[in-house]
Amino acid sequence: MRAFLATVRSLGKAGLEIDVAPFDWKSPALHSRYISNIHYLPHPSQDPRRWAEETAEIVKRRGYDLIVPMCERSLLPLVKYEDLFEPGQIAHPGRQALAAFIDKAETKSLALACNVPVAPGRLLRTSDNADNLIDEFDLPIVIKNTASYRIESLDYRSKVSIARKPEQLSAALADLDPAEPHLVEGYFPPSGKGQGVGVSVLASKGTVLIAFQHARLLEPAGGGGSSIRISEQLDPQLLEACRSLAQRTVLNGVAMFEFRRDRVTGEAILVEVNPRFWGSLPLAIFAGVDFPCMLYEMLVKGKQPKQPDYRIGCQAQNLVNSVYDHLFRSEGRRWKGIWSSFTDIGMAALKGVGLGPRNLCFDSFDRKDFAPGFREITALPRVLVGRINQRKQKLPESRNVTPQS
C-alpha cells in the first residue's frame, strides 16, 4: 500500500490522470482522490499470460503513457509478456538489471564481482544439515529463498528465516521445499546490533542520476517492515556501491539497495536490491525526492532530472506496523502499548489535517488526500487480526522459527 499510494499521490499532484489495477480490492489506498478509474482484474497468479493480455487491452483502449508495476507480482508477468505492449510503455529497470536483482544468488555474485561487501554465504546443498552449517557459519544463521516471487507462483511470497538456536535451524531446514533454491548466510553483524539502511536511486542506462538514503529507527528483531524511518546524508561508500551495481546491470529506472549497517563499527553489507518502488517511498517524497514524478519525466518526457538537496532528519511512520509493534512486540506492561497505539493514531490524524511536527509524516496520511488515512484507521482491527492469524500459522510453538520478509 505504501509505495502504491505514494506513487498515486505523486503523479496525481503533478496533474496526471491515474488509473489503477489493484490486487487488494479492499485497500484503503483505493479511496485516494487522485485515482480516476479502478480496473478489477483477476489476480495474475491464476493465469499470468491472460492477466497481461487483459491489461494490454485496457492500456490500448485507454491510451496510457506509462505503466508502473508496484511489486513483483505485476512486474514479472508484465516484463515476460512485454511484447503485448508498446516499446518503453512499462516502467521496469531493464531485463539485465531485473535478472540480477530478482535472484538473490545473482545479486550476491554480482556484488562480489563489484567488490561490494555481502554476508558470508552460499547456496544451500541437499547434504547440508544443522551441524555442518553451524560449524561453517556459526549462529545466528539466515536461510532465504533466492527469489521472493516466481512467475509460476505469484500468489506466494517466500520468507526469510533467522535461526538463533540449533533446534530452530533444524526446523527451518525441515520446512524448506527441496525443489526451490535457497541461500544460507551468516548473520550480520553477529552482535545483533545492526540497522537497516536503504539507498534509493533513479538511474538512466546504468548511470545513477538521483539518490536518497534512509535508516530504520524501529524495526522488528526478526525482520520485516520497519515502523519508523529517518532520512540521512548519503554515505559515499554505499552510494559508490550502488553506482557500481547500476552500471554493471545497465539499470534504467528506480531501485532500492538495502544494506545492513553495524551500529558500532559503521561497517555495512548489501542485503538485497528491490528493482521497483519500495515501502519507504513516502519518506523520500516527504524529504524532497519525488521519485515517481522524476521517473515519469525521464521515461515519458525524456528529461534528465538533477539531484535535489533533500531534507535530513525527516521521519516517516507506518501506522499499522507501529500499532502492531506497540501491542505485540513491545516490552513492558500491555497498557503502555495500548496508550502508545492511541497516541500514534491521534498523531496520524493530526498530520492528516496538516498539524503536528514538521519533520514527521505518516505513510498513509496527507492533508490533501485524507480518505486513505482515515480508512486505514477504521481497517486497523481487521488488519491486526489478520496479522495475528498469519503469525500463528507461521510460528507454531513446537518450532518457533522467526520469519523475516
C-alpha positions in Angstrom: 0.0 0.0 0.0 2.8 2.5 0.9 4.6 2.6 -2.4 1.3 2.3 -4.4 -0.3 5.3 -2.5 2.8 7.4 -2.6 3.1 6.9 -6.4 -0.5 7.7 -7.0 -0.3 10.9 -5.0 2.9 12.0 -6.5 1.7 11.6 -10.1 -1.8 12.8 -9.3 -0.5 16.1 -7.7 1.5 16.6 -10.9 -1.8 16.8 -12.8 -1.7 13.4 -14.4 -4.7 11.1 -14.8 -4.1 8.0 -12.8 -5.9 4.6 -13.3 -5.1 1.6 -11.2 -5.5 -2.2 -11.3 -5.2 -3.4 -7.6 -4.6 -6.9 -6.2 -6.2 -5.9 -2.8 -9.7 -4.7 -3.7 -10.2 -3.6 -0.1 -7.1 -1.4 0.2 -7.6 2.0 1.9 -5.4 3.4 -0.9 -8.2 2.9 -3.4 -10.0 5.8 -1.8 -7.4 8.3 -2.9 -8.8 11.4 -4.6 -6.1 11.1 -7.3 -7.4 7.8 -8.7 -9.6 8.3 -11.7 -10.6 4.7 -12.6 -10.1 1.3 -11.0 -9.8 -1.8 -13.1 -10.7 -5.0 -11.3 -8.8 -7.8 -12.9 -8.3 -11.4 -11.8 -5.1 -11.9 -9.8 -2.2 -12.6 -12.2 -1.3 -15.8 -10.3 -4.4 -17.5 -11.8 -3.0 -17.0 -15.4 -0.1 -14.6 -15.8 -0.4 -14.6 -19.6 -4.1 -13.9 -19.6 -3.7 -11.2 -17.0 -1.1 -9.5 -19.1 -3.4 -9.7 -22.2 -6.3 -8.2 -20.3 -4.0 -5.4 -19.0 -2.8 -4.8 -22.6 -6.3 -4.5 -23.8 -7.1 -1.8 -21.2 -3.9 0.0 -22.0 -4.6 0.1 -25.7 -8.2 1.2 -25.2 -7.3 4.0 -22.7 -4.1 5.1 -24.3 -1.8 5.3 -21.2 1.6 6.9 -21.4 3.2 4.7 -18.7 2.5 1.5 -16.8 4.2 1.4 -13.4 4.4 -2.1 -11.8 4.3 -1.7 -8.0 5.6 -5.1 -6.9 7.0 -8.4 -8.4 3.5 -9.8 -8.8 2.9 -7.4 -11.6 6.5 -6.7 -12.6 7.3 -10.3 -13.5 4.4 -11.0 -15.9 4.5 -7.6 -17.5 8.2 -8.0 -18.4 7.7 -11.6 -19.5 4.9 -10.6 -21.9 6.3 -7.2 -22.8 5.7 -7.8 -26.4 2.0 -7.2 -25.8 2.7 -3.5 -25.1 4.3 -0.6 -26.9 8.1 -0.2 -26.6 9.0 1.7 -23.4 5.5 1.7 -22.1 6.3 -0.4 -19.0 8.4 1.2 -16.3 10.9 -1.5 -15.4 14.7 -1.5 -14.8 15.7 -3.4 -17.8 15.9 -7.1 -18.3 19.6 -7.4 -17.3 19.0 -5.4 -14.0 15.8 -7.4 -13.3 17.5 -10.7 -13.7 20.4 -9.7 -11.5 18.3 -8.2 -8.7 15.2 -10.5 -8.6 17.5 -13.5 -7.9 19.3 -13.1 -4.6 22.1 -15.5 -5.6 22.7 -13.5 -8.7 22.7 -10.3 -6.7 25.3 -11.8 -4.3 27.6 -12.9 -7.1 27.3 -9.5 -8.8 28.1 -7.7 -5.6 31.2 -9.8 -5.1 32.3 -9.1 -8.6 31.9 -5.4 -7.9 33.8 -5.6 -4.6 30.6 -4.7 -2.6 30.6 -6.4 0.8 28.0 -9.1 1.5 27.3 -11.5 4.3 29.3 -14.8 4.1 27.1 -17.4 2.5 26.4 -19.8 -0.4 23.6 -21.8 -2.0 22.2 -24.5 0.3 23.1 -28.1 -0.6 21.0 -31.2 -0.2 23.7 -32.6 2.0 23.6 -29.7 4.5 22.4 -30.2 8.0 22.2 -28.0 11.1 25.6 -29.3 12.5 27.7 -28.6 9.4 26.1 -25.2 8.8 26.7 -24.1 12.4 30.3 -25.2 12.0 30.7 -23.2 8.9 28.8 -20.0 9.7 28.1 -20.1 13.5 24.7 -18.9 14.9 22.6 -17.0 14.1 22.1 -18.3 10.5 19.9 -16.8 7.8 18.1 -19.0 5.3 16.1 -17.5 2.4 14.8 -18.4 -1.0 16.7 -17.0 -3.9 13.6 -15.1 -5.0 10.7 -13.6 -3.1 8.3 -14.3 -6.0 8.4 -16.5 -9.1 6.3 -16.3 -12.2 5.0 -19.8 -11.5 3.7 -18.9 -8.0 2.8 -15.2 -7.9 0.3 -15.9 -5.0 3.2 -16.9 -2.7 5.9 -14.7 -1.2 8.8 -16.6 0.2 10.1 -15.8 3.7 13.4 -15.5 5.4 14.2 -17.5 8.5 16.7 -16.4 11.2 17.8 -19.4 13.3 19.3 -18.4 16.6 19.3 -21.9 18.1 20.3 -25.3 16.7 16.7 -26.6 17.0 15.4 -23.6 15.2 17.8 -24.2 12.3 16.8 -27.9 12.1 13.1 -26.9 12.0 13.8 -24.3 9.3 15.7 -26.8 7.2 12.9 -29.4 7.5 10.3 -26.8 6.3 12.1 -26.0 3.1 10.9 -27.0 -0.3 13.8 -29.1 -1.8 12.7 -28.1 -5.3 13.4 -24.4 -4.6 17.0 -23.0 -4.4 17.9 -21.3 -1.1 20.8 -19.2 0.2 22.3 -19.8 3.6 24.2 -16.9 5.2 25.9 -15.8 8.3 24.1 -13.2 10.4 25.4 -9.6 10.2 26.5 -8.2 12.5 27.0 -11.2 14.8 26.5 -9.0 17.8 22.9 -8.3 16.7 23.5 -4.5 16.8 22.6 -3.9 13.2 20.4 -1.3 11.5 18.7 -1.4 8.1 19.8 1.3 5.7 18.3 1.9 2.2 19.8 3.8 -0.7 17.2 4.6 -3.3 18.2 5.6 -6.8 16.9 6.6 -10.2 19.3 5.6 -13.0 19.4 6.2 -16.7 21.1 3.4 -18.7 23.4 2.5 -15.8 24.2 6.0 -14.6 22.7 7.0 -11.2 21.1 10.4 -11.5 19.2 10.6 -8.2 20.0 9.1 -4.8 18.3 9.2 -1.4 19.3 7.4 1.8 17.3 6.5 4.9 17.8 4.4 8.0 15.4 2.3 10.0 14.8 3.7 13.5 12.5 1.0 14.7 12.3 -2.5 13.1 11.3 -6.0 14.3 14.1 -8.1 15.7 13.2 -10.9 13.4 13.0 -8.7 10.3 10.1 -7.3 8.4 8.8 -3.8 7.6 10.0 -1.0 9.8 7.7 1.2 11.8 9.8 4.4 11.7 12.4 5.6 9.2 14.6 8.7 9.0 16.3 10.5 6.1 20.1 10.8 6.4 23.0 12.0 4.4 24.3 9.9 1.6 27.1 7.6 2.6 29.8 7.9 -0.1 30.8 4.2 0.1 27.2 3.0 -0.1 26.5 5.3 -3.0 29.6 4.1 -4.8 28.4 0.5 -4.3 25.0 1.4 -5.8 26.7 3.1 -8.8 28.9 0.1 -9.5 25.9 -2.3 -9.4 23.7 0.1 -11.5 26.5 0.5 -14.1 27.2 -3.3 -14.3 23.4 -4.1 -14.9 22.6 -1.0 -17.1 19.9 -0.1 -14.6 17.3 2.1 -16.3 14.7 3.2 -13.7 14.3 3.0 -9.9 15.7 0.6 -7.4 16.3 0.5 -3.6 19.5 -1.0 -2.4 19.1 -2.5 1.1 22.1 -2.6 3.4 22.7 -3.8 6.9 24.9 -1.5 9.0 26.8 -2.3 12.2 25.7 0.4 14.7 29.1 0.1 16.5 31.7 0.0 13.7 29.7 1.5 10.8 30.6 -1.4 8.6 27.8 -2.3 6.1 26.9 -5.1 3.8 24.5 -5.3 0.8 21.4 -7.5 1.7 19.2 -7.2 -1.4 18.0 -4.9 -4.2 14.4 -4.1 -4.9 14.2 -3.2 -8.7 10.9 -1.3 -8.3 9.3 1.2 -5.9 9.8 0.4 -2.2 7.9 0.6 1.0 9.8 3.7 2.4 8.9 5.8 -0.7 6.7 8.2 1.3 9.7 9.3 3.3 11.8 10.1 0.2 9.0 12.2 -1.2 8.3 13.9 2.1 12.1 14.8 2.4 12.1 16.3 -1.1 13.0 13.5 -3.6 9.9 12.8 -5.7 11.0 9.6 -7.4 7.7 8.8 -9.2 7.5 12.3 -10.9 11.2 12.1 -11.9 10.7 8.6 -13.3 7.8 9.8 -15.4 9.7 12.9 -16.6 12.7 10.6 -17.6 10.8 7.8 -19.3 7.9 9.8 -20.9 9.3 13.3 -21.4 12.9 12.3 -22.0 14.2 14.7 -19.3 17.3 14.1 -17.1 16.4 15.0 -13.5 19.0 16.6 -11.3 19.9 15.6 -7.7 17.8 17.6 -5.2 19.1 18.8 -1.9 16.7 16.8 0.3 16.0 17.4 4.0 18.0 15.4 6.5 16.3 14.2 9.7 12.8 13.8 8.3 10.9 10.8 9.8 8.1 8.7 8.4 6.0 6.3 10.4 3.9 3.4 9.3 0.7 3.4 11.4 -0.2 -0.3 11.0 3.4 -1.5 11.8 3.7 0.9 14.7 0.4 -0.2 16.4 1.3 -3.8 15.8 4.8 -3.2 17.4 3.3 -1.4 20.4 0.7 -4.1 21.1 2.6 -7.3 20.3 6.3 -6.7 20.2 6.8 -4.1 22.9 8.5 -4.9 26.2 6.8 -4.0 29.5 3.2 -3.6 30.5 0.4 -4.0 28.0 -1.3 -0.8 28.9 1.8 1.1 27.7 1.4 -0.5 24.3 -2.3 0.4 24.1 -1.6 4.0 25.2 1.2 4.3 22.6 -1.1 3.0 19.9 -3.8 5.6 20.6 -1.1 8.2 20.7 0.1 7.2 17.2 -3.4 7.1 15.8 -4.1 10.6 17.2 -0.8 12.0 15.9 -1.5 10.5 12.4 -4.9 12.1 12.4 -3.4 15.4 13.2 -0.8 15.1 10.5 -3.6 14.2 8.1 -5.2 17.7 8.6 -1.8 19.5 8.4 -0.9 19.7 12.1 1.9 18.2 14.2 5.7 18.2 13.9 7.1 19.4 10.5 9.7 16.8 10.3 7.3 13.9 10.8 4.9 12.2 8.4 2.7 9.1 8.4 2.8 6.9 5.3 -0.9 7.0 4.5 -1.9 10.4 5.7 -2.0 13.5 3.6 -4.0 16.7 4.3 -4.9 17.0 0.6 -5.9 13.3 0.4 -7.3 12.4 3.8 -9.6 9.4 2.9 -6.9 6.7 2.6 -5.5 7.5 6.1 -9.0 7.6 7.6 -9.8 4.3 6.0 -6.6 2.8 7.3 -7.6 3.7 10.9 -11.0 2.1 10.5 -9.5 -1.0 9.0 -6.9 -1.4 11.8 -8.8 -4.1 13.8 -9.3 -6.3 10.7 -5.7 -5.9 9.6 -4.3 -6.6 13.1 -6.5 -9.8 13.4 -5.2 -10.9 10.0 -1.6 -10.4 11.1 -2.1 -12.3 14.3 -3.7 -15.3 12.4 -0.8 -15.3 10.0 1.7 -15.2 12.8 0.0 -18.2 14.5 0.1 -20.2 11.2 3.8 -19.4 10.5 5.1 -19.7 14.0 3.9 -23.0 15.6 5.1 -23.2 19.2 6.7 -26.5 18.6 9.1 -24.9 16.0 9.5 -21.3 17.0 11.2 -20.2 13.8 11.4 -16.4 13.3 10.5 -15.2 9.8 11.9 -12.1 8.0 10.5 -10.6 4.9 
